[in-house]
């Protein structure tokens, strides 16, 4: 069997193509999973491998059924994967005690990995390979760019603990004097410092050329502020 015949065979449903597709799903899913695992994300290499392999197997099975039974919808099972993966992704999204949302990128990555697996399962190898590189680009390069843009944004969300509840008014006056606009305010129970009697979650709009770290340094230096961090 020549190279051309072997190459053509991987686009058909046979033992060779099934092995190639599932192996490629393990490989590409693992590459995405390694990148996320290095960053300590909830879903690591094995999770991405399983999602990608499972999606690929669904499409292989769907393609097999479409050839076995005339009139079978070749995209039906794949559509269920697209919607069903949302349950797995939702399990990675959490809201911390500081009202921080974690896991959105992981959930989106799992969904994208499932889509990549569907492409592999149906034999769309070029789409899967190109998709893998773009997924890595978004989770790696764009992640650093996004972090830099957020750090320079004029909007900052912070959590502040105060020694006494009477200091809330003083804090608001301080922010007004610093020309920092309060967009949102929510009172909470203190979580970190035992001597704190009041805590606030604030969404602030900073004046131009005001960096996030500068605001945090200045707030932590205020005498009645026991703790301040960005959330």
Number of C-alpha atoms within 10 A of each C-alpha: 5 6 8 8 9 12 11 10 14 18 18 16 16 12 10 13 20 21 12 16 25 22 16 22 31 22 16 25 28 23 19 23 25 18 16 22 18 10 11 10 15 15 19 22 18 15 17 31 28 18 26 32 28 20 30 30 22 22 25 27 19 21 21 16 15 15 13 10 9 8 9 14 13 18 15 12 17 26 13 12 19 15 10 12 20 14 10 13 19 14 11 18 16 13 10 10 8 14 12 12 12 15 19 14 17 22 22 18 22 27 23 22 31 27 23 28 35 30 24 30 32 24 23 15 18 11 12 22 16 11 18 19 14 13 19 18 12 16 18 14 12 13 14 12 12 12 11 11 11 13 14 16 16 17 18 20 19 19 22 24 29 24 20 15 15 12 16 20 9 12 17 14 13 14 16 12 10 12 13 20 16 17 12 12 14 10 15 15 11 19 14 11 12 9 12 20 18 21 25 19 21 19 19 18 18 20 13 11 9 14 15 20 13 9 20 17 12 10 20 16 13 13 9 19 20 22 21 21 18 17 15
